[in-house]
Amino acid sequence: MKSSYFDGSIWSYITLQLVNIIIAIFTLGLGTPWILVRTYRWESEHTVINGERFRFNGDSVSLFGHWVLWWFLTLITFGLYGIIVRVKLISWRVENTEMLGRYEY
């Protein structure tokens, strides 16, 4: 059995989050799909599970379309759909993640 590990550094994570904060401020929160895609991509690039690398292929423009719909449904259901949004987001993330194959050490 191959090992599983995460090889992202604290400095690359801090840099990622600082840029994400800047995006959030300058877009007044409308850049959230871009922030999520950047974060998911970084996490996937640095994750090895059972010797297998992963790649996140999600596109922030397609997520933005879902995001607008999900917020609209949350508003018209007085927040009830917000419970479902988290599951929808996880589903979208998994659908857009692929296994690259064995990682040679």
N, C-alpha and C positions, 0 to 999 in steps of 0.2 A: 504494500500500500504506500503510495506516494504521500508526501507531507502536504499539509494545507497551511497557508500563511498569508499574511498581508504585508506588502513591502513598500507601502506609502510612507513617506517621511513626514514628520510633524511640520517641517518648514514648507513643504509643498502643500500641505493641508491648510496652513495658515495663509499662504499666498492665495490659494483657491478661495478661501472664505473672505479674505479682504476684497478680492475682485467681485465676489458675489454680493457683498455689502454695498459696494459702489454701484453695481448694476441695480440693486433693489432701490437705492436712494434716487438715482437718476431716472428710473422708470416709474417711480412711485408704486412699486410692487407689481407692475404689469410685466416685469421681466422675470417673474417667478419661474415660468417654464424654462427659460434659458438657464437660470440658476440651478434648477433641478437636473437638467440634462448635463450641465458641466459637472455637477457633483456625482451623478450616477456614472458618468464616463470615467471620472477620476477613480472612483471606488472600484469599478470593474477592471480598469487597467492595472491596478495594484493588488488584485486578488487572485490567489492560486488555491484551488480546492482539489485535493486528491491529485495534484500534479497537473491540473487543467487550468489554463488561463481563460479568461472571459473577455468579451468585448461588448460594450453597449453601443447599439446602432441607432438609438432613438434620435428623433429630429425635433428640435424645439418648436418649429413652426407647426408640426402636426400636434404636438402636445398643447400648443397655444389654442388650437381649435377645440380640443377636448376641454381644456381649462375654462374657456369662455362658456361652453355648454354646461359644464359641471357647476360653475358659479351661478349661472342663470337658474338651473334646476334647484340649487340650494336656496336661492332667494325666493323663488315662487313656492317652495315647500316650507318656508319659514325655518330653514336650517336643517330640516330632517334629512335631506339628500346629502348633507355634509358628512354624515356617517358613512355613506356609501362611497364618497369621493376617495377616501384613503384606500379602500379595496380596489377601486378602479385604477388609481395611480400605481399601486403595486402590480396589478395585472398588466398595465401598459408597460411598466418597466421590464417585467419578465418577458413579455412578448418581443421586446426590443433588445434582448440580451442573448448572445450566442456563445457557445463554447468554442474556443480556438483550437483545442487539442492539447496534446502533451507538451509540457514545458520542459525543455532540457536544462538541467542544472549546470 
